[in-house]
Amino acid sequence: MGANRLLFTNRAMCFGAAVAALFSTAAARAEVRIVALGDSAIRGYGVPEGQAYPAQLEAALRASGHHVTVTNQGVNGDTTMGVLARLDSAVPPGTNIVILKIGVNDLVNRHVSADVIAANKRTIVERLRAKGAEVYLMENMQQGIVDRTDLHVESSRVPNSTRWHLTAAGYTIVVRRTLPAIEALVRKAEKRR
């Protein structure tokens, strides 16, 4: 009787472990992977990483019931050429969505022409789509809040400078504004799973 009970217990534990492994594997497959790619505006210059746009976006999407991971691949001072150079390492295979915010450092700090910036962005987007990722192009992150000094890390704005970064409260506004479009992309990725 004791041996049968031990055998039953061992089988039950193995079955339980197999079921847990099956569900954890299914959950990992169901996770939507998002990469936020770009410059200091994505990185969150001047705020803790947990308060930057990618972290706040992940929290908002999870609060809406989505199983997502948003990876912060923002690099302070980055350019379109920099993103092109690090694209494969920054966006691993299996990434479902890429949020791209890049170009201001090209224009302001490097004096790259708008045509070259646009061509580089097109190439980035083409390469991302070839990897199977949906792309959300964030053209004007600070739309409607650029003149609000209370939403910026720096105390004053210097003309023709990239030194004008959002606070955590500023990122909260950007998340609220971009959430509907990004959530639509998340739902589309979830349906494909």
C-alpha positions in Angstrom: 0.0 0.0 0.0 2.8 2.4 0.9 4.7 1.7 -2.4 1.5 2.4 -4.4 0.9 5.6 -2.6 4.5 6.7 -3.2 4.2 5.8 -6.9 0.9 7.7 -7.2 2.5 10.8 -5.5 5.5 10.7 -7.8 3.3 10.4 -10.9 1.1 13.3 -9.6 4.1 15.5 -9.0 5.5 14.7 -12.5 2.1 15.4 -14.1 1.9 18.6 -12.1 5.4 19.6 -13.2 4.6 18.8 -16.9 1.4 20.8 -16.8 3.2 23.8 -15.2 5.9 23.6 -17.8 3.4 23.4 -20.6 1.5 26.5 -19.3 4.7 28.5 -18.7 6.0 27.7 -22.2 2.6 28.7 -23.6 2.7 31.9 -21.6 6.2 32.7 -22.8 5.1 32.2 -26.4 2.0 34.4 -25.9 4.1 37.3 -24.6 4.2 40.2 -27.0 7.8 41.6 -27.3 8.2 45.3 -27.9 11.4 47.2 -28.4 11.5 51.0 -27.9 14.4 52.1 -30.1 15.9 55.5 -30.5 17.8 58.3 -28.7 17.7 59.9 -25.3 14.0 60.6 -25.5 13.4 56.8 -25.4 16.3 56.1 -23.0 14.8 58.6 -20.5 17.6 61.0 -20.1 17.4 62.6 -16.6 14.8 60.2 -15.1 15.1 56.8 -13.5 14.8 53.9 -16.1 11.5 52.8 -14.4 10.0 56.2 -15.1 11.1 56.5 -18.8 8.6 56.0 -21.7 9.3 52.2 -22.2 8.7 51.3 -18.6 5.6 53.4 -18.3 4.3 52.0 -21.6 4.8 48.4 -20.4 3.0 49.2 -17.1 0.1 50.7 -19.0 -0.2 47.8 -21.4 0.0 45.3 -18.5 -2.7 47.2 -16.6 -4.9 46.8 -19.7 -4.4 43.0 -19.5 -1.7 42.5 -22.1 1.2 40.1 -21.5 4.0 42.3 -22.9 7.6 43.1 -22.3 8.9 46.5 -23.5 12.7 46.7 -23.8 14.4 50.1 -23.6 16.9 50.3 -26.5 17.3 54.1 -26.3 20.8 55.5 -26.5 21.6 59.0 -25.5 22.8 61.0 -28.5 21.9 58.3 -31.0 21.3 59.0 -34.7 19.7 57.2 -37.6 23.1 55.9 -38.7 23.7 54.7 -35.1 20.4 52.8 -35.1 21.2 51.2 -38.5 24.5 50.1 -37.1 23.0 48.4 -34.0 19.7 47.3 -35.4 20.3 43.6 -35.3 21.6 43.6 -31.7 19.0 46.0 -30.5 16.0 44.2 -32.0 16.4 40.4 -31.4 14.5 37.8 -33.5 11.0 37.3 -32.3 10.3 41.0 -31.6 6.7 41.8 -32.5 6.6 45.6 -32.3 9.3 48.3 -32.6 8.6 51.9 -31.4 11.0 54.1 -33.3 11.9 57.6 -32.2 15.1 58.9 -33.9 16.4 61.7 -36.1 16.6 64.9 -34.0 20.3 64.4 -33.2 21.0 63.9 -36.9 19.4 67.2 -37.6 20.4 69.4 -34.7 23.8 68.0 -33.7 25.1 66.5 -36.9 23.4 68.8 -39.5 22.3 65.9 -41.6 19.8 66.8 -44.3 16.1 66.0 -43.8 16.3 63.9 -47.0 19.1 61.7 -45.6 17.3 61.3 -42.3 14.1 60.3 -44.1 16.0 57.8 -46.2 17.7 56.3 -43.2 14.4 56.0 -41.4 12.9 54.2 -44.4 15.8 51.8 -44.4 15.3 51.1 -40.7 11.6 50.5 -41.1 12.2 48.2 -44.1 14.7 46.2 -42.2 12.4 45.9 -39.1 9.5 44.8 -41.3 11.7 42.2 -43.0 12.4 40.8 -39.5 8.6 40.5 -39.0 8.1 43.4 -36.7 5.3 46.0 -36.8 6.7 49.5 -36.6 5.2 52.5 -34.7 7.1 55.6 -35.9 7.0 58.3 -33.2 7.6 61.5 -35.1 6.8 64.1 -32.5 7.0 62.8 -29.0 6.6 66.2 -27.4 3.6 67.3 -29.4 1.5 69.6 -27.4 3.8 69.7 -24.4 7.1 71.0 -25.8 6.6 74.5 -24.2 5.7 73.2 -20.8 8.8 73.7 -18.6 7.1 71.7 -15.8 7.3 68.6 -17.9 11.0 68.8 -18.7 14.2 67.8 -16.8 16.1 70.9 -17.9 15.1 74.2 -16.3 15.0 76.1 -19.6 15.0 75.3 -23.3 18.1 76.2 -25.4 17.2 77.0 -29.0 18.7 74.7 -31.6 19.6 72.1 -28.9 18.6 68.6 -28.1 18.8 69.4 -24.4 15.1 69.3 -23.7 14.1 66.0 -22.1 10.8 64.9 -20.5 10.2 64.3 -16.8 8.3 61.2 -15.6 5.1 63.3 -15.8 5.9 64.2 -19.4 6.3 60.6 -20.3 3.0 59.7 -18.7 1.3 62.2 -21.1 3.1 60.6 -24.1 2.1 57.1 -23.0 -1.5 58.2 -22.7 -1.4 59.7 -26.2 0.4 56.8 -27.9 -1.3 53.9 -26.0 -4.3 53.5 -28.3 -2.2 53.0 -31.4 0.3 50.8 -29.7 -2.4 48.7 -28.0 -3.9 48.1 -31.5 -0.6 46.7 -32.6 -0.4 44.5 -29.5 -3.9 43.1 -30.2 -2.8 42.4 -33.8 0.3 40.5 -32.5 -1.8 38.6 -29.9 -4.2 37.4 -32.7 -1.3 35.9 -34.6 -0.2 33.7 -31.7 
